[in-house]
Amino acid sequence: MPKRNTFTPAQYVEGILRGDRIMLARAMTLVESARPEHRKAAAEIIDRCLPHAGRSLRIGITGTPGAGKSTFIEAFGLELIAQGHRPAVLAIDPSSRISGGSILGDKTRMQQLAADTRAFIRPTPAGRALGGVAPNTRELIFLCEAAGYDRILVETVGVGQSETAVHSMTDFFLLLLIPGAGDELQGIKRGIVEMADLIAINKADEERIKAAQRAQKEYQRALHLFPPKESQWTARVITISALYRKGIEEVRQITEAWQKQMQNSGFLAQNRQRQAIHWLHERIDLALRERFYQHPHMKAELQKTEQKVAQGKWSSLKGAEYLLQILFEKT
Ligand code: GDP
């Protein structure tokens, strides 16, 4: 096989459309690369894949560490395969930049699913490129779809910003919780509960069955307090056991019911259009920030301006306007 950098974007895309997993993985690496020389090729690959993308159900999955996300995704992925689907698993990992670790770094995760050629699991690269919450993940979804994967599972740890990002690139949002883990909302913010289309109380097995049922009722009550969703979908709360593979089929059925309803109502398409516009703005923000900080004179000017602002000679407003003028002067 020739070296990876000898492939043209057209060759990558041809491989992806053929369902070649190695080419898919390599193209993903290019898309995730922060190196300027990779960007052009990556953009071309994405553009060429786009007409072949979109034919999947994109499912966001969140939950605190230990809630059972990997165990669930493996069980769910196998259930999808049994139904003739082809799942792809991606992850947004906010911790990787801090720890250099990765939620998918553990080789023992999802072994059975990983061994199945009908599934594709993308490990998160350690030390992700700068740029906020992985806008690239959305492009990875397109690549997976072009490669024929029809269920895209995007996983995130339930801590902070990344849920909102996942929510804005997926169709269906699943929140995994565990019963009796301290406070009612387990540090999961209300806003995340509000985003969920389905709450699955996991580990409803062994001695936790009763506690899981109690949690189910509590969350059901909590959901009633939220205003109706724009999609008109009524969020549900169920109990499952990822370990014993109970309730996994029900999750699949609920996602299918959702898909059918949202296709019929037009919400699915409408929501994706809105998401595309949202990410256009995210991209603009990112590009502007990048150009700003990479501008040849900016470093020195920024330092000077910081001093002026710190000393109270300039207001921060004036400082920002001054610097932006430098940015736009020559463009
Ligand atoms: P993640 O951090 O959210 O990905 O959670 P994991 O899937 O790694 O699961 C954390 C721990 O909970 C592991 O020891 C799992 O075996 C266990 N676990 C996951 N799902 C269940 C379940 O349904 N029942 C029980 N009893 N344990 C589970």
Boltz pocket constraint, residues with backbone or C-beta under 6 A from the ligand:
constraints:
  - pocket:
      binder: B
      contacts: [[A, 63], [A, 64], [A, 65], [A, 66], [A, 67], [A, 68], [A, 69], [A, 70], [A, 71], [A, 72], [A, 202], [A, 203], [A, 204], [A, 205], [A, 206], [A, 240], [A, 241], [A, 242], [A, 243], [A, 244]]
      max_distance: 6.0
